[in-house]
Amino acid sequence: MNRILKNVLALVTGFVAGSLVNMGLIKMGHMVTPIEGIDPNDMDALASVMPTLDFKYFVFPFLAHAAGTFFGALVAGLLAASKKMKFSLGIGILFLLGGIMMVYMLPGPVWFAITDLALAYIPMAWLGGKLALQWSKAHD
């Protein structure tokens, strides 16, 4: 398979895989710590209560963002034909952009926005990329 095509497919597959992990953990979080009287699919209702929520309501969103980014970066790094770390970090940048959008769409506490944006995306993508590199070297 052409290297460019393989790299593009690695990026797309990593993004889809990471997004599935992210969405699954977000849905699980709504089951584990439901917000009373709020439909989790109603963005306006969520936005209105976000600043008032306790710490426990932010655990699953952080885990979803971090695990989704990590898994997506790992998949992209494993599938990329070359420059594996760059593709893993590319996933981190894509997810970071999504995280920035969510901060504006669902403004929560400042501590969460800073923690989430600083720790859940680029560091997790780097870790996913490092693991992909180690895995690839061990299996070459």
N, C-alpha and C positions, 0 to 999 in steps of 0.2 A: 504494500500500500504506500502511496505517496506520503512523504514525511509531513508535508504541509497539511494535507487532508487528515492525516493521523493526529497531528497536533490540534487542529481545529476540533476534531471529534473528541479529543481528550478534554479540551476546555468545555465544550458543550455538555459532555457526559458528566464531568466533575461538577458543573453548575447544577445540572438536574439532580444528581445524586445528593449533593449538599442541600439543595432546596427541599428535597423529600425528607431528609433527616430533620431539617429545621421545622418544616410544617408538622411533622409527626410529633416532635417534642412540644411545639406550641399547643397542639391539640391535647396532648397528654397533660400539659400544665393546666389547661382549662378544666380538665376532669379532676385533677388532683387538688387544685386550689381554685375552685370556681368563684367568680365575683358575683355575689348575691344580687339578683335583679338586673343583671347585665347580660345581654346577648353578645357572646364573644365575636360574632360576625358583624356587629354594628359598630363601625369605626367611630362614629360620632359619640355614641354612648361610652365607648372605651376611652376616647380622648377626654371626655368630661370627668371621668373618675381617676384617670392615671395619676395625677399629682397627689391624690389622697390615699393611694394604696400603700399597704405595709410592705416591708422587705420580702416577705414570703411570696408575693405575687410577681416578683422580678427574678426569682431563682430560675424558673423554667425558661423564660425568655432569654436570659443570659446563656444558659446551657444550650438552648436551641441554636442561638447565634454562633456560639463557640464550636459546638459539635458539628453543626452543619458546615461551617467553614472548614474545620479540620478534615472532615470526611470528604468534602468536595475537593479540597486541595490534595488530599492523599490520592483520590481517584485520578484527578488530572495529572498528578506527578507520575503515577504508575503507568498511565496510558500514553503519555507524551513520548514522541519518538526522540526528541532532543530537548535540551534546556528545561529539564523537568522542574527545577526550582522556580524558574520564571513563570511557568504555567500554573504551578501551585500558588505562587504569589498573585498571579492574575486573578485566580479565584478569590483570594483574600480581598483584592481591590474591588471586585464586583460585589462581594457581600458587604464590604465596608460602605460602598455607595448605597446599597439597600438599607444598611443600618442608619446612615445619615438621613435618608428619606424618612425612615420610621421615626426618628427623633423629631422631625418636623410634623409628621402626620399624627403621631401619638406622643405628644410632649409629656414626659414623666419627670420624676425628680432628677435634678442636675447630677447627683452622685451616680445614678444609674446610667445616664447618657455618657458621662465621662468614662466610667468603668467599662461599659459595653463597647464603646468605640475604640478605647485604648487597648483592650485585652482580648476581645472576642474575635477579631478579624485578622489583622496582619500577623500577630504572634501565633495564632492557631494555624494560619496558612503556612507559616514558616515551619512549624512543627510537622504538619502534614507533608510538606515538601521534603524535610529532612528524613522522615520515615520512608517516604517513597524512594529517595535516593539510596538509603541503606538497603531497602528491600531489593531494589534493582541491582545494586552491586553484589548482593548475596546470591542473586539468582541469574547472574550473567555468566 
